[in-house]
Amino acid sequence: EALQTAGKGVVITGSTIIVSVSLWQLSALRFQAEMGVLIALWMAVAATAALTVIPALALVFQPDFIFAGAAEPLAR
């Protein structure tokens, strides 16, 4: 069930961080402004990976700590 409901939290958290560090671009400090762009891009990549790659890997490898209670494998 956690794999099915975690997406909303990832989207909300990722969006909040992306918006907040994007505001660093308005800083007079050049380093801070550049880091705001880089952190926002990296957070977008991390959130996208968390929503796509991690669930796909869980279905491929089907670790016991996730699928121990399942009656049958979800995908073959």
C-alpha positions in Angstrom: 0.0 0.0 0.0 2.9 2.4 0.7 4.0 2.2 -3.0 0.5 3.2 -4.1 0.1 6.2 -1.7 3.6 7.7 -1.5 3.4 9.6 -4.8 1.3 12.4 -3.3 3.9 13.1 -0.6 6.7 13.0 -3.1 5.0 15.5 -5.4 4.1 17.9 -2.6 7.5 17.8 -0.9 9.4 18.1 -4.2 7.2 21.0 -5.4 7.7 22.8 -2.1 11.4 22.5 -2.2 11.7 23.4 -5.9 9.6 26.5 -5.4 11.4 27.6 -2.3 15.0 27.2 -3.6 14.0 28.7 -7.0 13.4 31.9 -5.1 17.1 32.0 -4.3 17.6 33.2 -7.9 16.5 36.6 -6.6 19.5 36.8 -4.3 22.2 39.4 -4.8 24.8 36.7 -3.9 25.7 35.1 -7.2 26.7 31.7 -5.6 23.4 31.5 -3.8 21.4 32.3 -7.0 23.3 29.7 -9.0 22.9 27.1 -6.2 19.1 27.8 -6.2 18.9 26.8 -9.9 21.0 23.7 -9.4 19.2 22.5 -6.3 15.8 23.0 -8.0 16.9 21.0 -11.0 18.4 18.2 -8.9 15.2 18.0 -6.8 13.1 17.7 -9.9 15.3 14.8 -11.1 15.2 13.1 -7.6 11.4 13.5 -7.4 10.9 12.1 -10.9 13.2 9.1 -10.1 11.3 8.5 -6.8 8.0 8.4 -8.7 9.2 6.2 -11.6 12.5 4.3 -11.1 12.0 3.2 -7.5 8.6 1.6 -8.0 9.8 0.0 -11.2 12.8 -1.5 -9.4 10.5 -2.8 -6.6 8.4 -4.6 -9.2 11.4 -6.1 -10.9 13.2 -7.4 -7.8 10.2 -7.9 -5.5 12.0 -7.7 -2.2 10.6 -9.7 0.6 10.2 -6.7 3.0 7.7 -5.2 0.5 6.0 -8.2 -1.0 6.1 -10.7 1.9 2.3 -10.5 2.5 1.3 -10.7 -1.2 -0.4 -14.0 -2.2 1.1 -13.9 -5.6 3.7 -11.8 -7.4 2.3 -8.6 -8.8 4.2 -8.7 -12.2 6.0 -11.4 -14.1 
